[in-house]
Amino acid sequence: HLFLIIILQSLATGKSVDITFGSSYDQYRVPEAMKCVAGSVLIALGSLQSAKCFNLSRRLSRQTFQSSMSLNSVASNMETLEVTPIKSLDGTVTLPGSKSLSNRCLLLAALSEGTTRVDNLLESDDIRYMLEALDKLGVPVERVDETSVIVTGQGGPINAPSDEICELFLGNAGTAMRPLAAALCMGKGNFVLDGVPRMRERPIADLVDGLQQLGADVTCVQETGCPPVTIKANGLKGGKAEISGKMSSQFLSSLLMAAPVVDGDVTITIKDELISAPYVALTIGLMKKFGINVDIEGNMDKTPSFTIKASEKYKSPGEILVEGDASSASYFIAGAAITGGTVTVRGCGSESVQGDVAFANVMEEMGATITWAPESITVTRDPSMKLKGVDVDCGKIPDAAMTLAVAALFADGPTTIRNVYSWRLKETERMKAIVAECTKLGATVEEFRDYCIVHPPKDNKLNDNVLIETYDDHRMAMTFSLAACGGVNVIINDPGCTAKTFPTYFEMLESIATH
C-alpha cells in the first residue's frame, strides 16, 4: 500500500523515486510484486508512456548487485505484440530442439570421456546460460554453428578452474541450476550458483538435502530453500539418499546425472511420490546413450529406487541429435484442434522420448484427429465436431497442460486440469497467472491447490483486445497467443520473453496462420 501511494505521488509531482530493500526481504516476492503493482497502476491510469523512473534494488546478504526496473524502459523497451484474429492454422512446422534435452546433452557431454558433437541444440536463453557456465568452468566447447557444438569432455567430475570461488549466474534456467548444482558437488572447488530474483524463489532444498545425504558440503538459503547455492566440493564416495519427488522431477534427474562421476555406488530412493516421471525416463534414456545403465526397482509412478554402480562411467557417443521440443509442439497441436486446420509438427512423434507428446492424446480426447509418425504428429479436426471439455490428470505433462487451459476456452463444457501443483514453482506462479489471464478473456476459473477448472465463456466468445500479461514466462506468451483463434485481437505483453526457449515462435505461428 505504501508503494502504491509512492507511485501516485511521484506521478503527481514528476519526481523520480529510488527504493532499496534490505536483506531481510530476500525471502519474499516483494520486488516482483511491486513491479506488478507499478505496471498495473500505470496501465490503468493510461500513463505508461509518461511513467516516471522507479529503480528497485536489493541489498543482498552475500553480495550486492542491482536488480533494477525502469518503468520508462518498460514503455520504450518492453514491447507488446498484437496477434490479430486467426481463422485457421495450416502447414508444417519444424520444432526447435528440446530445452530439457539440450541442457542435459551439454552436461553429460562435459562429464564424458571423449568429444561429443551436439546437433539441433536449442538456441535460447536457458541454453546460453549453460554454455556460459561450462565456459567459465573451463570445459572446452567449440561452436560449429547456431545449433551445433563440439564439447570436449572431462572424463569425470568438473573441478573449479582455480582456488577462488567460481560464481555462476544461471538466470532463470532451472535445467541449468539443478543439474549443475548436483554435478559440481562431485568434483573439487568452491562454487556459488545464483540467478534472477525469480530463481531465488524456486525451491531447490530437496536436491540439496539429497546431496547432503551423499556427503556433499552444499547449502541453499535456509529460510526459503531456494538459491543461491553454495558448494564446497571435495569429491564424493557414493552412498544412499532418500528424497521427495513431489515438487519437481528435476531433483531426481540431477542426482542421477551426477551419480556416475562419484567414486562408489549411488542409490537414490523416492520417499513419497514422483511427479513428471516421463522426464526422469528421458534422463535415464539419455544417460544410456552416454554409456550408463541405471538399475530401477519399483513403480516409476510411486516410490522407485535407482542405483548407479561405481563401474558405470560416461563415454561420448561421438555425436547426438537433440529431439524437437514436445512442449513447444503443444501450441501448434492445440491451434489446429481449435481452428479445424491441419498442422504437422516435425521433430517429435511416436518414437519421442519426451512425455509431453501425450498432449496430442488429450487433444484427441477433446475431439481432434491425430495421425502419428515416428518423428512427426499431424493434427486436424472436423469443423462439424466441436471440442468438448475434459477432465485430465496432467501430472506427467505440466508444461503442455498450460496449453490445455487455453484450448478449454473453445470447448463445450468445463475442463478440469489436475495434478499441476508444480505450476506454482515454475518460471512464474503459473496457477495464478493462468487463472488471471483466462478470466480476462471471459472464462470463469475455479482454482484449487493442485488443479483448476476452466469454464469457457458463453458461446465460447472471448473478450476482444485483451492485454495478456506474460510475467516474464515464455510459456504464458506462447500459450495465450492461441486466444486469437477465437476471432479476437490479443495483445501479448513482452513477447520477447519467448527467447527462453523459442525465440522464433511468433514468426513460426504467423507462417502457418490464415487471418
N, C-alpha and C positions, 0 to 999 in steps of 0.2 A: 504494500500500500504506500509506503514511503517513497519507493521508487516511482510509482505512478504519479505521485504528487510532484516529484522532481522533474519528470518528463514534461508535465504540463507547465510547470513554472519556467522551464528552460525554453519551451516553445513561445511562451508569452513574452519573455524578456529578451530572447535572442542570444542568450549566453550559453556557452558550452559547459558541459559538466564532466568531471572525471570522478570515477568511483572505484575504490580499491577494496577488495575483500581480504580479510585476514585469513590465516591458515586454518582457523577453526571451521571455515566454511567449505574446506576442500571436500568433505564427505557429502555435501549436499548438491543439489542441482541448481543452486541459486543463479549462477551466471547464465545458464541456458534458459531458465525460467524468465529471467529479466529480459533476455533478448526477445523471447516470445511476446512478453508484455509490451515492450517498446514497439516492436513491429506491428502488433495488433492495434495498439492505440493510434499509431501514426497513420496506418491504413484507414482506420475508422474515421479519423479526422480529415482524411484526404490530403494529408500533409507530407506524404512520403518523399516527394521530390524536394521539399524545402526543409526536410528534417535537420535538426542540429546534430552535432557530433557528440556521441557518448562513448567514452573509452572505458571498457570494463577490463580490469586487470586483477590478478590474484597473487597474493604473496604466498608462496608455497613453502612448506616446511623444509623440503630437501634442497630445492633450488628455486631461483626466481626467474620467471620468464613472463613476457607479456602475452596475454590471450585477449586481444582487443577486437572490438567490433565497432566500426564506424557506421552509423546509420546514414551518413552521407554516401558512404561507399555502397550501402545497400541500394540506394537509389541509382547509383551510377554503374555498379559492378554486378549486383545480384540481378540477373536478368529474369524476365518472365517469358514464357513461350505460350502462344495461343495455338491450341490444337483445334482446328476447325472441324465441323461435323463430318464424320466418316460414314460413308454409305456402305462400303464393303472393303474387305481386305482379301486380296487375291495375289498369289505368286509364290515364289520360292525364296527363302532366306537361308543364308549360311551363318550359323551361330559362331560367335567368338569363343575362344577357349574357356573352359570352366575355371572359375576363380579358385574353387576348392582344390581341384586337381593341379592347377598351375603352381600354387604355392607349395603344395605337398611334393610335387615333382622337383622343384628347385631345392627344397630342403634335403630330400633323400639323395639327390644327385650330389649335394655338398658333403653328405656323410659317407658316400660310397667310395669304393676303390675304383679308380679309373675316371675317364672323362665321359660326360653324357651330353648329347645334343637333345635339347628340349624344343619341339616344334609346336606351332599353333598356341604359343603362350599368350595368355590374355594380356592385352595392352591396357592397363588400368592403374589407378592409384594404389590399390592393395598389392599388386604385383611389384610396382615400383618400390614400395616400402620394403618388401622382402629383398629385392635386388640390391637396394642401397644398404640394407643391413649386412648382406653377405659380403658386399664390397668392403664395408667398414671392418668386418671380421677377418678380412684377408683371404677370403675364398675367391679364387680366380674365376671370373665369369666373362666370357667373350661374347659380345653382342654380334650376331650374324646379320640379323635384320630386325624389323619391328616385332616379329613374333617368334624369333628363334634365337636361342643362346646355347653356348657350349660351356658347361660347368666342369671345372677340374676338382674332383672330389678329394676330401681329406683322408679317406680310408680309415675313418674313425671319428671320434668326437672333435668338435670345433673348439679350439682354445682362444683365449683373448689374445689380440695381436701384441700386447705389451703388458707391463706390470700395472699400468694405470687403469682406472675404471673405464670400461668401454660402455659408453652411453648410446643406446639405440632408440631412435624416435620412430614409432611404427604407426602414427596417425590413428585411424580408427579401424585398422586391419586386424580383426580377430584371428584370421587364418595365418597371420604372421606372428602376432603376440603370443598366442598359446603354444604353438609348436616350438618356437624359438626359446620360450621360457623353459620348456622341458629339455630341449636338446642341449642348451648351454650349461645346464646343470651337470651334464655328463663329462664335460671337459674340465679345463682349468682356467681360472681367471676371475676377475670381478666385473660384474655387469649390472647396468640399470636399464630396464626396458620401460619405456613410457609412451604416451600418445596424446591425442587431443583430449579436451575435457570430457567428452562423452566416453572415451576409452576408460577414463578414471571412474566411470560409473558401471562398467561392465564387469561382472564377477569373474574372479579367477582363483578364489580361495580353495575350491575343491581340487583344482590342479596342484596348487601349492601344497595342500595337505598330502596329496599322493606322493609328491616329490620328497617332502619331508619324511614320510614313512620309509622311503627308499634310502634315506640318509643325507639328502641334499640340504645345504645351508642356503635356503631361499625364503624370502618373505614378501608379502604384499602389504598394503595399508591395512592395519589391524581393524580399524573402525569400520571400514567399508568392504573389505575382502576383494578389493579391486587394485589395478595398477596404480602407481609404479611398482614393478617387480625388481627386487634387489637380490642378486645372486653372488655368492662367494663359492665358486666351484673348485673342487679338488678331486674330481672323478668319483665314480660310484662303483660299488662291488656287487650290485644286484640286490635282490630281496623281494619282499611281497608288499603290496599296497592294496587297500580297500577304499574305493572312492564312490561318491554319489554320481549317478548318471542322469539325475532328474532335471538338471538345469541346462546342460549342453553336452553333446556327444564329442565336442572338440577336446574336452579334457582327457577323455579316454584315448582318442586318436593321437593326441600329443604325446602321451605316455608311451603308447605303442610304437610310434615312430622313433622315439628317443631310445627305447629299450635295447635295440641291437648293438649300440655302442657302449653298453655297460659291461664291465668285466664280471659277468656272472649271470645266472638265470634270473629272469624277472617274471613275476606273476602278478597280474592286476585283476581284481575282482570288483564287480559292481555290487554295492551293498543294498540298493533299493530297487531302482528300475532304470532302464536305458532308453532314453528318447532318441529319436532320429537314428535308429540302428542302421539304416542304409548308408549313412555317412561313415560309420565305422567299417561296414563291409567294403566300402570304397577304399578306405585307408588300407585295410588288410590286403585287398586285391592289388593295390599299387605297390605295397611292400613286397608282395610275391614277385612282381616284375623286377624288383631290385634284389631278388635272391633270398628273401626272408620268408620263412614259414612260421605262422602263428598257430599254436595249438589252442583250440576253443573247447571249453566244457560248458554245457548248459544251453538254455534257450536264449538267443540274442535279444529277445524282447523282454526278458525278465532279469535274472541276476547271473549273467555269464561270467566265466573266468577265462583269462587269456594268459598264455605262457610263451615267452620267447627264450629259447635256450641260449646259453653262452656261446655255443658253437655257431650261431647264426650271425653272419656278417654281410653287410651291404656290398653288392657288386654291381657296377654300372651295367645296364642293358645295352649300352652303346648309344642308342637313340630312343626317344619316346615321343609319341604324338599325344598332345592334350586333347581330350574329347571336348566337343562343343558343350556350352553351358546349358544344362537342362532347366535350371531355374529361369534363365532368360528365354528359353523356348516357350514358357508358360504364357507370355504376353501375346505371342502370335497364335498360339493354340486357342487361347480364350477369345482373341479378336475374331478369328474365323468362326468360332462357335457362336459368338454374339451376332455377327453380321450375316452369317449364312454364306460367306465367301469360301474359297478353297485355298488353303495355305499349306505348303510343305516346308518343314524346318529340317535342314540338313546339319548333321554333326552329332546327333544322338538319336537312338532308335531302340529297337527291340533288344539289341545287344549292349545297350548302355550300362555302365557300372554305377550310374547316378540314380538315386531314389526318386528325384523329382520328375522323372519321366512318367511316373504314376499319375501325375496331374492329368495327363491325357485320358486316363481311365475315369477320372472324376467328370471331365467334360462329356465323355461318352454317357455316363450315368445321367447327366443333365439333358442329354438329347442330341449331342453331336455325333457325327460319324467319323471314326478313327481308322486309318489304314497304317499298319506298321511295316517298316522295312528295317533291315539290320542297323542302318545308320541314318534313318530319317523317319519322320512322322508326318502324315498328311491328315488334315482336319477339314471338315465341312459340316454343313447342317442343312437339312431340307427346310426351306423357308416356311413351309406349311406346319412344321413341327416347332412349337415354342419350347424354349429352355424351361426346365422345371427345377424347383428348389430341391435341395438335397440335404442330408444330414451325414456329415463325413468326419471321421477321425483323421486329422491331418498331422498327427504327431510325427509321421515319417516324411512329410513334405511341408515343413513350416514356412519356407520361403515362397514356394509356389502357392501356398494357401492364401497368401495376400491377394494374389490374382483372383482367386475364387471369390473373395469379398466383393470385388467389382463386377465379376460375372453374375453374382447374385442379384445385382440391381436390375438385371434384364430377365430374371426368372419368374415363373408363375408360382408364387408361394414363397415362404421363407426358406432361408438356407442357414443351417447350423454348422459352424466351423469349430470342431472340438480339438482338445489336447494341444493347444498352441500357447501354453504359458511362456515358452521360450521367446515369443514375440516381445515380451516385456523386457528382455535382456539384450536385444539386438542393437543395431546402429542408432535407433531411437526407441522410445516406448511404443512399439508398433500397435499394441492393442488400442491404446488411447488415440493414436494417430488414425488408425483405420476407422474407429467409431466416429471421430470428429469429421473426417472428410466425407465419409459415406452419408453422414447426417446433413452436411452442407448440400449434397447432391439431391436430397429429398427422401432418403431412406430413414427408417426407424431401426435403430440397432440396440439390442439388449446386450450389455456387457457383463460377463462373469469372470471369475478368476482365471480360468484357462480355456474359455470358449466364448463365442459370441453368436448371436442370432441376427441375421440381416433380413429385415422385412423390406422388400423393394417398394419404391414409390408407387402411388396409384397409377395403374395402367402403364407402369414402367416408364413414366415420363420424368426425366431428370431435370433439375433446375439448370437454367442456362447461364453461361458466363460466370461460373463459379471459379474463384481463385483457390487452387489446391496448394496448401502448404506442404512442403516436402520434408521439413525437419532435418535437412541435410542427410536424407536417407534415399539412396539411389533407387531402391525398390518402390518407395512411395511414388516417386516421379513416374516410373515406368508403368506401374500398376494403374494409376489413376488417369493416365493418358487415354486408357480404353473407355473412359466415360464418354469420350467424343463419339463413340459408336452408337450412342443414344440420340444422335441428331442434334447435339448441343455443342456450343463452344466451351472448351475447357482451358483455363489459364493455369499453367504449371509454374509455380514459383521456384526459382533456382534450378532450371533444368540441367545445369552443368554438374549437379551432384551425381549424375549417372556415370561420371568419369570413374567412379569407384570400381565399377565392373563392366560397363557397357557404354563407352563414350559416344559411339555412333548409333545409339538406339533410335533416336528420333529421326535420323536420316533413313535408317532401315525401315522404320514404320511408315514413313512417307513414301518410300519406294514401292510399297505394295498397296497403298491406300487409294481408294476412289472416293472423292468428296461429293 
